[in-house]
């Protein structure tokens, strides 16, 4: 498995460097860099610091996804569904966690709160045209590929 080096800086000395749960995990776990437990009221969003900033290579971005267990069992997930960390951002990465449940939820210091995937992206030059190339699908939208 290829492994590329990405520079990371602790902006808080107590921060934990991201870790992968298994050898083939796509997402590295990000940890809550907080001093004490943090509670979320039902439907409340709070910014949770990671204590880290990254030097993501040009042509790549960091994508922040929910941890499946935290989201499915405790209903805590990134408020914006997928966060994007651009390669030129050097500030602390913060996770906007949202409580989707009807009960108070609490995270603990150094708890795993999100997954971080660094992936390439295509920078596009948008070219305005009068017509687009035809495809079999055409303008079929949601659910259209399952119909005959």
C-alpha positions, 0 to 999 in steps of 0.5 A: 500500500502506498503511503505519502508523507503529509506534514501536520503541525500540533497547534495544541500540544495535547493534540493526537496525530491522526491514526488509521484503524486498520491497514487498509482503512481509507480514512484516518481518525481525527480526535477531539482536542478538548480539556473536558467532556463536551455535551451536545443538546438535541439538534445542536452543532458545536465546533470541536478542535482537533489541535492540528493543522495540515500541509496538504499537497497542491492538487489534493484536499482533505475531506472530513467524513463521519465516523460510522459508529459515532453517526449511527449509534450516537447520531453525532456527525459533521454538520456539513456532511463532508468538510473540505480542507483546501491545500492552501489552508494552514489553520487548525482543522475544526470539526462542526459536529451536529447532534441529530438525536433527541437526546444529549450526546457527549464526547470525551477528550481524545475521542475519535470524532471524524475521518480524514481522507486526503484525495486528489481533485480536478481543478476545472475551467468552466466552459460555457456551451450551447449544447452538451454531448448526448448520453444514454442516461441524458437528463434522467435524475434521481432513481433514473438508472434503476428503471427500464 
